[in-house]
Amino acid sequence: MYTLAFLDRVNLGVAKQALQSQVGISGAAFALGAGLFFVTYAVFELPSNLILHRVGPRVWMARIMITWGLVSAATIFVTGDTSFYGLRLLLGAAEAGFFPGAILFMTYWFPSAERGRVIGLFYLGYPLALLFGNPASGALLDLDGWLGLAGWQWMFLIDGLLASVVGIGVLFWMPDSPDSVHWLEPDEKRALNAAIAAEGEEKRAVGRHSLLDAFRDVRLLHFIAIYFALQIGSYGVTFYLPTQVSELVGRKIGFIVGLVSALPWACGIAVTLFWPAMAVRLGRRRLFGVISLLGISIGIAVSAQAPPVIAIIALCVAASGIISAQPVFWTFPADHFGGVAAAAAFAIINSLGNLGGFVAPNLREWADHHFAVHGAGLYALCASGLIAAVLLLLLPEPRAATLQGN
């Protein structure tokens, strides 16, 4: 599900050149449209996650996937700036709630000591979308003109309908909680529920469990600030990586550029397979998170001026930092909040933090046009990783005695 969610975002970067040359969308309009997704995404994130907490993940996750797939497929009808903006706003509203809902879903199933490993595995959906999505989307672009549709139209149509089909499958196969599955014995269900309930009681005892608890906890603002800075770097790379690789290798975006663009995300997968779990196991989440965040900044900065081979290696470092930093980060709010407070906090952190996805393309576009320095936009983006690293260093340790991995 997460792979398909991010595939829709990958597609936008892959389609950038075609949308500009065939539809007439300017670079500034593309940046604005890319960012508008996050506006409605932020507005609808909290109510969506509260609904999920009430009705259960299965039904609500299916609704999210089916509607976002249909809206994404409707991108084939874009004819200019206005229709592009409108569909991006609709897509943000449709997809709102998926990611924080997934993090909340994991708190129903996994106690604190397991979450670093599990969230790290979940995050593999991100680089898998970029690893396979870039070459696959590039290949779909090569269908240009088949049955009267442009290549970018085939790309949005196929990927969008695929998300809707998987959403229908969710209704049949996704379990809401340990109590709803047959492959756990009754004593196993009781043991797992007891471990998770014990953590919930600790959070309730220190005032981190109700909806009001989430809103009055100043730690929430700290989490938002870290995630916001992290997402500026993340989307600054994601939205423009195919274009940057196209310039580095001197080829138009297509299958070959898609393959090269997949390399950084392959590195991200390799690192994320062990990095978040090791951070929790060694009790050094903060240190591992800071290293990942610094990798984002260093990788982006080096890629701005380096020769093609070195620049692609630098992008591998940046992508590895992007993918590995996020599951490490999410272990902090997952350990801090419980119950309805967790549903609200995860939605607020993700929605406001993801506004960094609105800032990133517009910041890069602004810097490139206002500074007479090659790669000015990339230098502007690399500052985000440094800011996130400093903020993570300033994050207080969890108050509950049993919370692990600081």
MARMI-248272 format. One record per residue (C-alpha): x, y, z; residue in three letters. Coordinates in Angstrom, 3 decimals. Each point is the difference from the previous one (the first is absolute). Example, Ala and Ser with C-alpha at 12.3 -4.5 7.8 and 13.67 -1.06 7.14 Angstrom:
+----------+----------+----------+------+
|       xx |       yy |       zz | code |
+----------+----------+----------+------+
|   12.300 |   -4.500 |    7.800 |  ALA |
|    1.370 |    3.440 |   -0.660 |  SER |
+----------+----------+----------+------+
//
This chain:
+----------+----------+----------+------+
|       xx |       yy |       zz | code |
+----------+----------+----------+------+
|    0.000 |    0.000 |    0.000 |  MET |
|    2.797 |    2.423 |    0.890 |  TYR |
|    1.856 |   -0.902 |   -3.191 |  THR |
|   -3.054 |    0.949 |   -2.055 |  LEU |
|   -0.513 |    3.185 |    2.015 |  ALA |
|    3.493 |    1.168 |   -0.783 |  PHE |
|   -0.162 |   -1.206 |   -3.571 |  LEU |
|   -2.600 |    2.697 |   -0.622 |  ASP |
|    2.497 |    2.581 |    1.266 |  ARG |
|    2.844 |   -1.478 |   -2.035 |  VAL |
|   -2.151 |    0.296 |   -3.104 |  ASN |
|   -0.251 |    3.742 |    0.348 |  LEU |
|    3.777 |    0.421 |   -0.172 |  GLY |
|    0.255 |   -2.424 |   -2.930 |  VAL |
|   -2.762 |    1.862 |   -1.870 |  ALA |
|    1.477 |    3.465 |    0.583 |  LYS |
|    1.658 |    0.378 |   -3.408 |  GLN |
|   -3.016 |   -1.378 |   -1.866 |  ALA |
|   -2.475 |    2.203 |    1.883 |  LEU |
|    2.083 |    3.039 |   -0.844 |  GLN |
|    0.570 |   -0.805 |   -3.674 |  SER |
|   -3.372 |   -1.578 |   -0.871 |  GLN |
|   -2.462 |    1.736 |    2.326 |  VAL |
|    1.797 |    3.325 |    0.392 |  GLY |
|    0.380 |   -0.024 |    3.798 |  ILE |
|    2.878 |    2.286 |    0.983 |  SER |
|    2.669 |   -0.822 |    2.555 |  GLY |
|   -1.608 |    2.361 |    2.514 |  ALA |
|   -3.459 |   -1.503 |   -0.598 |  ALA |
|    1.419 |   -3.502 |    0.405 |  PHE |
|    1.613 |    0.962 |    3.305 |  ALA |
|   -3.236 |    1.557 |    1.246 |  LEU |
|   -2.101 |   -2.986 |   -1.095 |  GLY |
|    2.435 |   -2.450 |    1.576 |  ALA |
|   -0.305 |    1.908 |    3.259 |  GLY |
|   -3.784 |    0.504 |   -0.034 |  LEU |
|   -0.447 |   -3.724 |    0.649 |  PHE |
|    1.337 |    0.558 |    3.513 |  PHE |
|   -2.428 |    2.802 |    0.816 |  VAL |
|   -3.154 |   -2.142 |   -0.152 |  THR |
|    2.032 |   -2.939 |    1.292 |  TYR |
|    0.692 |    2.036 |    3.141 |  ALA |
|   -3.587 |    1.232 |    0.377 |  VAL |
|   -1.586 |   -3.467 |   -0.137 |  PHE |
|    2.699 |   -2.009 |    1.784 |  GLU |
|   -1.256 |    0.386 |    3.590 |  LEU |
|   -3.697 |   -0.744 |   -0.632 |  PRO |
|    0.988 |   -2.947 |   -2.188 |  SER |
|    2.157 |   -1.578 |    2.707 |  ASN |
|   -2.634 |    0.546 |    2.685 |  LEU |
|   -2.535 |   -1.757 |   -2.232 |  ILE |
|    2.445 |   -2.875 |   -0.510 |  LEU |
|    0.461 |   -0.324 |    3.768 |  HIS |
|   -3.776 |   -0.241 |    0.373 |  ARG |
|   -1.047 |   -2.248 |   -2.919 |  VAL |
|    3.165 |   -2.092 |   -0.304 |  GLY |
|    2.910 |   -0.059 |   -2.480 |  PRO |
|   -1.418 |   -2.503 |   -2.508 |  ARG |
|   -3.033 |    1.935 |   -1.217 |  VAL |
|    1.590 |    3.434 |    0.163 |  TRP |
|    3.287 |   -0.996 |   -1.648 |  MET |
|   -1.994 |   -1.576 |   -2.830 |  ALA |
|   -1.990 |    3.226 |   -0.456 |  ARG |
|    3.192 |    2.040 |   -0.101 |  ILE |
|    1.667 |   -2.210 |   -2.615 |  MET |
|   -3.010 |   -0.338 |   -2.283 |  ILE |
|   -0.669 |    3.741 |   -0.134 |  THR |
|    3.609 |    1.080 |   -0.385 |  TRP |
|    0.474 |   -2.515 |   -2.813 |  GLY |
|   -2.979 |    1.361 |   -1.914 |  LEU |
|    1.116 |    3.614 |    0.448 |  VAL |
|    3.558 |   -0.833 |   -1.029 |  SER |
|   -1.280 |   -1.763 |   -3.134 |  ALA |
|   -2.068 |    3.102 |   -0.797 |  ALA |
|    3.263 |    1.928 |   -0.479 |  THR |
|   -0.226 |   -1.143 |   -3.636 |  ILE |
|   -2.588 |    2.757 |   -0.480 |  PHE |
|    2.381 |    2.833 |    0.949 |  VAL |
|   -0.007 |    2.667 |   -2.709 |  THR |
|    1.726 |    2.926 |    1.713 |  GLY |
|    0.939 |    1.670 |    3.254 |  ASP |
|   -3.526 |    0.234 |    1.461 |  THR |
|   -0.952 |   -3.658 |   -0.511 |  SER |
|    3.450 |   -1.036 |    1.263 |  PHE |
|   -0.466 |    2.017 |    3.199 |  TYR |
|   -3.525 |   -1.330 |    0.544 |  GLY |
|    0.957 |   -3.663 |   -0.312 |  LEU |
|    3.011 |    0.439 |    2.271 |  ARG |
|   -2.275 |    1.491 |    2.667 |  LEU |
|   -2.473 |   -2.885 |   -0.399 |  LEU |
|    2.804 |   -2.556 |    0.198 |  LEU |
|    1.249 |    1.485 |    3.263 |  GLY |
|   -3.477 |   -0.223 |    1.521 |  ALA |
|   -0.471 |   -3.592 |   -1.209 |  ALA |
|    3.340 |   -1.290 |    1.285 |  GLU |
|   -0.103 |    1.861 |    3.334 |  ALA |
|    0.226 |   -2.346 |    2.949 |  GLY |
|    1.753 |   -2.935 |   -1.632 |  PHE |
|    3.480 |    0.445 |    1.448 |  PHE |
|   -0.917 |    0.944 |    3.598 |  PRO |
|   -2.661 |   -2.703 |   -0.161 |  GLY |
|    2.697 |   -2.540 |   -0.841 |  ALA |
|    2.172 |    1.155 |    2.920 |  ILE |
|   -3.029 |   -0.154 |    2.298 |  LEU |
|   -0.814 |   -3.486 |   -1.324 |  PHE |
|    3.476 |   -1.166 |    1.052 |  MET |
|   -0.562 |    1.200 |    3.573 |  THR |
|   -2.986 |   -2.400 |    0.130 |  TYR |
|    2.287 |   -2.914 |   -0.853 |  TRP |
|    3.550 |    0.642 |    1.203 |  PHE |
|    1.395 |    1.079 |    3.391 |  PRO |
|    2.705 |    2.643 |    0.257 |  SER |
|    3.004 |   -2.322 |   -0.207 |  ALA |
|   -1.118 |   -1.266 |   -3.432 |  GLU |
|   -1.122 |    3.243 |   -1.613 |  ARG |
|    3.359 |    1.177 |   -1.318 |  GLY |
|    0.437 |   -3.204 |   -1.997 |  ARG |
|   -3.618 |   -0.110 |   -1.173 |  VAL |
|   -0.262 |    3.663 |   -0.985 |  ILE |
|    3.296 |   -0.433 |   -1.850 |  GLY |
|   -1.493 |   -2.899 |   -1.970 |  LEU |
|   -3.113 |    2.049 |   -0.742 |  PHE |
|    2.161 |    2.869 |   -1.248 |  TYR |
|    1.465 |   -2.282 |   -2.647 |  LEU |
|   -3.177 |    0.771 |   -1.938 |  GLY |
|    1.441 |    3.472 |   -0.667 |  TYR |
|    3.279 |   -1.032 |   -1.694 |  PRO |
|   -1.669 |   -3.001 |   -1.671 |  LEU |
|   -2.364 |    2.417 |   -1.734 |  ALA |
|    2.960 |    2.046 |   -1.153 |  LEU |
|    2.169 |   -3.018 |   -0.835 |  LEU |
|   -2.573 |   -1.683 |   -2.220 |  PHE |
|   -2.224 |    2.984 |   -0.677 |  GLY |
|    2.587 |    2.141 |   -1.770 |  ASN |
|    0.900 |   -2.567 |   -2.688 |  PRO |
|   -3.596 |   -1.302 |   -0.255 |  ALA |
|   -1.396 |    3.509 |   -0.320 |  SER |
|    2.722 |    0.851 |   -2.478 |  GLY |
|   -1.001 |   -3.041 |   -2.062 |  ALA |
|   -3.649 |    1.102 |    0.087 |  LEU |
|    1.072 |    3.406 |   -1.305 |  LEU |
|    1.433 |   -1.849 |   -2.992 |  ASP |
|   -3.576 |   -1.106 |   -0.874 |  LEU |
|   -0.544 |    3.538 |   -1.248 |  ASP |
|   -2.706 |    0.040 |   -2.693 |  GLY |
|   -1.270 |   -3.557 |    0.546 |  TRP |
|   -3.819 |   -0.117 |   -0.348 |  LEU |
|   -0.011 |    3.768 |   -0.234 |  GLY |
|    1.328 |    0.658 |    3.506 |  LEU |
|    3.251 |    1.712 |    0.923 |  ALA |
|    2.565 |   -1.967 |    1.964 |  GLY |
|   -0.563 |    2.063 |    3.147 |  TRP |
|   -3.749 |   -0.730 |   -0.242 |  GLN |
|    0.629 |   -3.764 |   -0.124 |  TRP |
|    2.240 |    0.346 |    3.048 |  MET |
|   -2.589 |    1.762 |    2.164 |  PHE |
|   -2.860 |   -2.198 |   -1.234 |  LEU |
|    1.665 |   -3.359 |    0.681 |  ILE |
|    1.552 |    0.918 |    3.335 |  ASP |
|   -3.172 |    1.679 |    1.260 |  GLY |
|   -2.290 |   -2.905 |   -0.888 |  LEU |
|    2.490 |   -2.427 |    1.570 |  LEU |
|   -0.321 |    1.868 |    3.320 |  ALA |
|   -3.794 |   -0.263 |   -0.162 |  SER |
|    0.143 |   -3.743 |   -0.692 |  VAL |
|    2.287 |   -0.542 |    2.998 |  VAL |
|   -2.355 |    2.139 |    2.081 |  GLY |
|   -2.827 |   -2.403 |   -0.799 |  ILE |
|    2.265 |   -2.875 |    1.050 |  GLY |
|    0.606 |    1.707 |    3.354 |  VAL |
|   -3.673 |   -0.499 |    0.858 |  LEU |
|    0.520 |   -3.764 |   -0.119 |  PHE |
|    3.524 |   -0.513 |    1.294 |  TRP |
|    1.023 |    2.696 |    2.496 |  MET |
|   -0.622 |   -0.856 |    3.683 |  PRO |
|   -0.982 |    2.818 |    2.372 |  ASP |
|    1.712 |   -1.373 |    3.118 |  SER |
|    1.494 |   -3.177 |    1.511 |  PRO |
|   -3.472 |   -1.002 |    1.207 |  ASP |
|   -1.280 |   -0.205 |   -3.592 |  SER |
|    2.437 |   -2.638 |   -1.347 |  VAL |
|   -0.133 |   -3.775 |    0.138 |  HIS |
|    3.737 |   -0.633 |   -0.189 |  TRP |
|    0.657 |    1.040 |    3.615 |  LEU |
|   -0.901 |   -2.326 |    2.860 |  GLU |
|   -2.203 |    1.452 |    2.762 |  PRO |
|    2.911 |    0.112 |    2.463 |  ASP |
|    2.166 |    1.748 |   -2.605 |  GLU |
|   -2.705 |    2.631 |   -0.525 |  LYS |
|   -0.282 |    0.540 |    3.755 |  ARG |
|    3.771 |    0.347 |    0.414 |  ALA |
|    0.339 |    2.473 |   -2.871 |  LEU |
|   -3.002 |    2.074 |    1.083 |  ASN |
|    1.277 |    0.056 |    3.585 |  ALA |
|    3.430 |    1.309 |   -1.067 |  ALA |
|   -1.512 |    2.759 |   -2.124 |  ILE |
|   -2.596 |    0.869 |    2.649 |  ALA |
|    2.727 |    0.349 |    2.637 |  ALA |
|    1.755 |    2.609 |   -2.125 |  GLU |
|   -3.327 |    1.774 |   -0.500 |  GLY |
|   -0.537 |    0.166 |    3.756 |  GLU |
|    3.419 |    1.583 |    0.488 |  GLU |
|   -0.793 |    2.662 |   -2.590 |  LYS |
|   -3.411 |    0.612 |    1.579 |  ARG |
|    1.628 |    0.374 |    3.431 |  ALA |
|    2.314 |    2.767 |   -1.208 |  VAL |
|   -2.704 |    1.783 |   -2.027 |  GLY |
|    0.735 |   -1.116 |   -3.586 |  ARG |
|   -3.141 |   -1.950 |   -0.907 |  HIS |
|   -3.030 |    2.247 |   -0.613 |  SER |
|   -0.711 |    2.383 |   -2.884 |  LEU |
|    0.527 |    2.984 |    2.306 |  LEU |
|    3.307 |   -1.468 |    1.169 |  ASP |
|    1.296 |    0.089 |   -3.569 |  ALA |
|   -0.892 |    3.662 |   -0.557 |  PHE |
|    1.447 |    1.298 |    3.245 |  ARG |
|    3.296 |   -1.930 |   -0.189 |  ASP |
|    2.789 |    2.376 |   -1.095 |  VAL |
|    1.999 |   -3.012 |   -1.170 |  ARG |
|   -2.444 |   -0.200 |   -2.911 |  LEU |
|    1.346 |    3.286 |   -1.407 |  LEU |
|    3.535 |   -1.339 |    0.252 |  HIS |
|   -0.929 |   -3.143 |   -1.929 |  PHE |
|   -1.727 |    2.097 |   -2.676 |  ILE |
|    3.051 |    2.231 |   -0.443 |  ALA |
|    2.341 |   -2.972 |   -0.463 |  ILE |
|   -2.275 |   -1.719 |   -2.484 |  TYR |
|   -0.661 |    3.220 |   -1.926 |  PHE |
|    3.730 |    0.595 |   -0.525 |  ALA |
|    0.513 |   -3.648 |   -0.923 |  LEU |
|   -2.749 |    0.093 |   -2.626 |  GLN |
|    1.467 |    3.077 |   -1.705 |  ILE |
|    3.133 |   -2.004 |   -0.747 |  GLY |
|   -1.960 |   -3.147 |   -0.826 |  SER |
|   -2.351 |    1.507 |   -2.561 |  TYR |
|    2.660 |    2.319 |   -1.339 |  GLY |
|    1.821 |   -3.127 |   -1.140 |  VAL |
|   -3.040 |   -2.134 |   -0.909 |  THR |
|   -1.776 |    2.502 |   -2.250 |  PHE |
|    3.114 |    0.939 |   -1.963 |  TYR |
|    2.221 |   -3.087 |    0.009 |  LEU |
|   -0.986 |   -1.203 |   -3.506 |  PRO |
|    0.559 |    3.512 |   -1.385 |  THR |
|    3.360 |    0.308 |    1.775 |  GLN |
|    1.147 |   -3.423 |   -1.232 |  VAL |
|   -1.186 |    0.889 |   -3.522 |  SER |
|    2.288 |    3.038 |    0.059 |  GLU |
|    2.910 |   -1.986 |    1.461 |  LEU |
|   -0.110 |   -2.766 |   -2.626 |  VAL |
|   -1.086 |    2.257 |   -2.877 |  GLY |
|   -3.075 |   -2.018 |   -0.953 |  ARG |
|   -3.726 |    0.666 |   -0.156 |  LYS |
|   -2.053 |   -1.537 |    2.818 |  ILE |
|   -0.968 |   -3.532 |   -0.981 |  GLY |
|    0.953 |   -3.562 |    0.856 |  PHE |
|    3.789 |    0.586 |    0.225 |  ILE |
|   -0.326 |    3.085 |    2.199 |  VAL |
|   -2.534 |   -1.928 |    2.074 |  GLY |
|    2.520 |   -2.785 |    0.591 |  LEU |
|    2.714 |    2.420 |    1.099 |  VAL |
|   -2.505 |    1.867 |    2.193 |  SER |
|   -0.782 |   -3.289 |    1.731 |  ALA |
|    3.584 |   -0.451 |    1.274 |  LEU |
|   -0.249 |    2.463 |    2.924 |  PRO |
|   -3.163 |   -1.694 |    1.215 |  TRP |
|    1.600 |   -3.444 |   -0.235 |  ALA |
|    2.663 |    1.316 |    2.372 |  CYS |
|   -2.767 |    1.347 |    2.238 |  GLY |
|   -1.568 |   -3.466 |    0.193 |  ILE |
|    3.338 |   -1.613 |    0.919 |  ALA |
|    0.600 |    2.471 |    2.831 |  VAL |
|   -3.555 |   -0.071 |    1.355 |  THR |
|    0.036 |   -3.806 |    0.264 |  LEU |
|    2.300 |    0.287 |    3.011 |  PHE |
|    0.331 |    3.662 |    1.082 |  TRP |
|   -3.255 |    0.672 |    1.963 |  PRO |
|    0.050 |   -3.398 |    1.716 |  ALA |
|    3.635 |    0.511 |    1.008 |  MET |
|   -0.793 |    3.476 |    1.328 |  ALA |
|   -2.635 |   -1.435 |    2.363 |  VAL |
|    1.999 |   -3.099 |    0.926 |  ARG |
|    3.087 |    2.037 |    0.968 |  LEU |
|   -2.057 |    2.659 |    1.763 |  GLY |
|    1.425 |    2.740 |   -2.257 |  ARG |
|   -2.994 |    1.198 |   -1.971 |  ARG |
|    0.968 |    3.651 |    0.290 |  ARG |
|    3.565 |   -0.588 |   -1.252 |  LEU |
|   -1.106 |   -2.178 |   -2.908 |  PHE |
|   -2.688 |    2.508 |   -0.941 |  GLY |
|    2.469 |    2.899 |   -0.011 |  VAL |
|    2.442 |   -1.947 |   -2.204 |  ILE |
|   -2.793 |   -0.681 |   -2.500 |  SER |
|   -1.067 |    3.649 |   -0.036 |  LEU |
|    3.555 |    1.215 |   -0.558 |  LEU |
|    0.255 |   -2.497 |   -2.865 |  GLY |
|   -2.931 |    1.749 |   -1.691 |  ILE |
|    1.698 |    3.399 |    0.146 |  SER |
|    3.432 |   -1.205 |   -1.030 |  ILE |
|   -1.375 |   -2.069 |   -2.873 |  GLY |
|   -2.154 |    2.817 |   -1.389 |  ILE |
|    2.824 |    2.557 |    0.289 |  ALA |
|    2.589 |   -2.191 |   -1.731 |  VAL |
|   -2.407 |   -0.917 |   -2.821 |  SER |
|   -0.393 |    3.677 |   -0.887 |  ALA |
|    3.483 |    0.456 |   -1.478 |  GLN |
|    1.655 |   -3.413 |   -0.296 |  ALA |
|    0.717 |   -1.900 |   -3.254 |  PRO |
|   -2.790 |   -2.422 |   -1.017 |  PRO |
|    1.355 |   -3.174 |    1.659 |  VAL |
|    0.827 |    1.777 |    3.279 |  ILE |
|   -3.328 |    1.842 |   -0.091 |  ALA |
|   -1.944 |   -3.262 |   -0.339 |  ILE |
|    1.984 |   -1.518 |    2.902 |  ILE |
|   -0.839 |    3.116 |    2.033 |  ALA |
|   -3.670 |   -0.440 |   -0.870 |  LEU |
|    0.278 |   -3.579 |    1.260 |  CYS |
|    1.216 |    1.382 |    3.339 |  VAL |
|   -2.837 |    2.544 |    0.087 |  ALA |
|   -2.643 |   -2.605 |   -0.846 |  ALA |
|    1.354 |   -2.380 |    2.639 |  SER |
|   -0.252 |    2.773 |    2.556 |  GLY |
|   -3.556 |    0.867 |   -1.057 |  ILE |
|   -1.262 |   -3.576 |    0.259 |  ILE |
|    1.832 |   -1.003 |    3.187 |  SER |
|   -0.645 |    3.198 |    1.985 |  ALA |
|   -3.783 |   -0.204 |   -0.179 |  GLN |
|   -0.660 |   -3.357 |    1.714 |  PRO |
|    2.479 |    0.959 |    2.710 |  VAL |
|   -1.854 |    3.287 |    0.492 |  PHE |
|   -3.441 |   -1.637 |    0.250 |  TRP |
|    1.070 |   -2.188 |    2.920 |  THR |
|    0.116 |    3.161 |    2.145 |  PHE |
|   -3.640 |    1.141 |   -0.368 |  PRO |
|   -1.162 |   -3.664 |   -0.038 |  ALA |
|    1.616 |   -0.472 |    3.416 |  ASP |
|   -1.246 |    3.339 |    1.303 |  HIS |
|   -3.742 |   -0.095 |   -0.831 |  PHE |
|   -2.686 |   -2.651 |    0.430 |  GLY |
|   -3.719 |   -0.502 |   -0.649 |  GLY |
|   -1.921 |    2.867 |   -1.620 |  VAL |
|    2.972 |    2.275 |    0.703 |  ALA |
|    2.094 |   -2.201 |   -2.302 |  ALA |
|   -2.624 |    0.138 |   -2.761 |  ALA |
|   -0.117 |    3.786 |    0.232 |  ALA |
|    3.725 |    0.562 |    0.474 |  ALA |
|    1.070 |   -2.234 |   -2.883 |  PHE |
|   -2.458 |    1.769 |   -2.305 |  ALA |
|    1.090 |    3.477 |    1.091 |  ILE |
|    3.713 |   -0.798 |   -0.247 |  ILE |
|   -0.400 |   -1.562 |   -3.434 |  ASN |
|   -2.365 |    2.635 |   -1.388 |  SER |
|    1.893 |    3.078 |    1.153 |  LEU |
|    3.377 |   -1.640 |   -0.517 |  GLY |
|   -0.924 |   -0.950 |   -3.548 |  ASN |
|   -0.578 |    3.656 |   -0.782 |  LEU |
|    3.737 |   -0.196 |   -0.499 |  GLY |
|   -1.033 |   -1.679 |   -3.249 |  GLY |
|   -1.693 |    3.270 |   -0.962 |  PHE |
|    3.033 |    2.049 |    0.995 |  VAL |
|    2.626 |   -2.206 |   -1.685 |  ALA |
|   -0.797 |    0.477 |   -3.717 |  PRO |
|   -0.846 |    3.663 |    0.461 |  ASN |
|    3.142 |    0.648 |    2.061 |  LEU |
|    2.125 |   -1.702 |   -2.616 |  ARG |
|   -1.673 |    1.899 |   -2.840 |  GLU |
|    0.417 |    3.315 |    1.838 |  TRP |
|    3.686 |   -0.554 |    0.823 |  ALA |
|    0.844 |   -1.082 |   -3.553 |  ASP |
|   -1.555 |    3.190 |   -1.403 |  HIS |
|    1.325 |    2.486 |    2.546 |  HIS |
|    3.631 |   -1.045 |    0.458 |  PHE |
|    2.584 |   -0.023 |   -2.758 |  ALA |
|    1.523 |   -3.246 |    1.249 |  VAL |
|   -0.352 |   -3.360 |   -1.710 |  HIS |
|   -1.874 |   -2.345 |    2.345 |  GLY |
|   -1.290 |    2.803 |    2.230 |  ALA |
|   -3.269 |   -1.866 |    0.494 |  GLY |
|    1.848 |   -3.084 |    1.194 |  LEU |
|    2.040 |    2.044 |    2.474 |  TYR |
|   -3.217 |    1.484 |    1.369 |  ALA |
|   -1.397 |   -3.494 |    0.504 |  LEU |
|    3.073 |   -1.410 |    1.713 |  CYS |
|   -0.473 |    2.420 |    2.908 |  ALA |
|   -3.163 |   -1.886 |    0.951 |  SER |
|    1.923 |   -3.117 |    1.009 |  GLY |
|    2.311 |    2.047 |    2.222 |  LEU |
|   -2.949 |    1.686 |    1.715 |  ILE |
|   -1.721 |   -3.357 |    0.553 |  ALA |
|    3.201 |   -1.468 |    1.490 |  ALA |
|    0.335 |    2.864 |    2.488 |  VAL |
|   -3.660 |   -0.287 |    0.990 |  LEU |
|    0.338 |   -3.752 |    0.528 |  LEU |
|    3.010 |    0.566 |    2.241 |  LEU |
|   -2.119 |    2.376 |    2.096 |  LEU |
|   -2.864 |   -2.500 |    0.344 |  LEU |
|   -0.426 |   -0.911 |    3.707 |  PRO |
|    0.218 |   -3.620 |    1.046 |  GLU |
|   -3.288 |   -1.893 |    0.503 |  PRO |
|   -1.401 |    0.435 |    3.501 |  ARG |
|   -1.364 |   -3.516 |    0.450 |  ALA |
|    2.579 |   -2.257 |    1.600 |  ALA |
|   -0.683 |   -2.980 |   -2.245 |  THR |
|    0.319 |    1.774 |   -3.310 |  LEU |
|    3.155 |   -1.192 |   -1.667 |  GLN |
|    2.520 |    1.191 |   -2.537 |  GLY |
|    1.102 |    3.575 |    0.684 |  ASN |
+----------+----------+----------+------+
//
